[in-house]
Amino acid sequence: MAEIVPPKKLLQNDLEEFETLYSQILKEFKKESEYKNKILGNLFMVILLKIKERFWTTYNPIEEGNRNSQIVKSFKGLLETEFKEILRSNHNDDKLQVQYFAKKLNLHPNYLNSVIKSKTGRTVSDWISKRTLSIAKSLLINSSYSSKEIAFQLGFSEPTHFSRFFKKNTQLSPNTFRKSHKS
């Protein structure tokens, strides 16, 4: 388990139910029977299901307050906020860098990347790239901005870098993508 779950206290009737199951397991363990292992296996399954029923029905790693979950939540919120700002102000100012997000979250870039990767399976750069690509596609389809203007708005120092990035991720040039979605 990636999360540390705070201990929960059992209510008295739940505790008695578990004690009854444990006693039954001990009783069956001491018996000699052809079906001993099957009976024990099924009793352990009952205990595991009871544990799941009592302890895991309300488990939610994002809401549990774990530091790593909070970092992921904060990062995703910041990512959306920054992209909205970029779209509103029409300039990037190097906001789409791992270092920028780490600084805003008061974390070391390597630590931020490690947490995001372990919790989501994707790196910070991957999240930024996917969101950049999504915004680029939207701007190409829904705006009259040129490819060059979109490139600069999204923080690419050269329009050719944007074209390479876009083509690498979509197998189409920005202009070809725009034409294919306009018709």
Buried (B, 14 or more C-beta within 10 A) or exposed (E): EEBEEEEEEEEEEBEEBBEEBEEBBEEBEEEEEEEEEEBBEEBEEEBEEBEEEBEEEEEEBEEBEBEBBBBBEBBBEBBEEBBEEBBEEEEBEEBBBBEBBBEBBEBEBEEBBBBBBEBBEEBBBBBBBEBBBEBBBEBBEEEEBBBBBBBBBBBBEEBEEBBEBBBEBBEBBBEBBBEEEEE
